Amino acid sequence: MSKAVFYHAGCPVCVSAEQDLLNLIPAAQVEIVHLGNEKAQVSQAEQAGVKSVPALVLPNGNVLHINFGASIEDLK
């Protein structure tokens, strides 16, 4: 089974969304990627269709933009 990937930048909006998400989805089923700390992953997030963070990329490729914390462009 593929994991969902949750991308965030560490801002308060993102951290809150991460905590809420982990209350809904078991941690074993979601990979958390902090783009503020892992700049090399920004292009991967962008290729997956992430336009802003926090965002959840589902195993089927759908992207859920949860709230607006930061534009993907701001993270480059």
N, C-alpha and C positions, 0 to 999 in steps of 0.2 A: 504494500500500500504506500503510495506517495504521500509525502508530508505537505501540508500547507506551509507557506513561508510568510512570516510577518516582518515587514520592513518598517523601521522607524529611525528617528534621528536623536532620540534621547530627550526631546522637549517634554514639558509637563503633559501636553495633550497626548503625546506618543506613549509615555510611561503609563498614564491612566488607561489608555486603550489596550496596552499590553496586559496589564493586570486584569482588566475586564475579559479580555480574550482568553487568558489562561484559566479564568473561572468557568469558561464555557467549553473550551477544547482541551483535552488532556495534553500536557506538555510533550508527551511522546509523539503526538501527531502534528506538531507545529515546530518549525525551525524559526528562531528569533534572530533577525539580522539587524544590528545597530549600525546604521550607515554612517553615523557620526564617528564611530570607532573603526569601521571597516570600509574605508573609502573605495577600496578595490571592488566592492560589491555594487557600487552605484550603477555601473554600466549593466550589470546583470539584472538589477531591478528595473532599469529603464527598458531593457530588451523584453522583460516579462510584461511590460505595459504599465508599470508604475509611473504615475504623473506627479504624485505628492505622497507624503507620508503623514500619518501612519496608513499603511495599506496591507491588505492580506491577499496573497496570491494563492488561489485554491489549486488543488492537484489537477483539476481539469483545465487550468490556465486562466480562468476568470479572475479579474482583479477587483477587489472591493476596497474602494477608497473610503476609509472610515470617518475621517474628519480632516480638517486642513491644518497641519502643523507646519509643514515646510514643502516647498516645491522641490522636485527632483533636481531642477536646475540650480537651486540654492546649495545643493549638497555636492556639486561638482567642484 
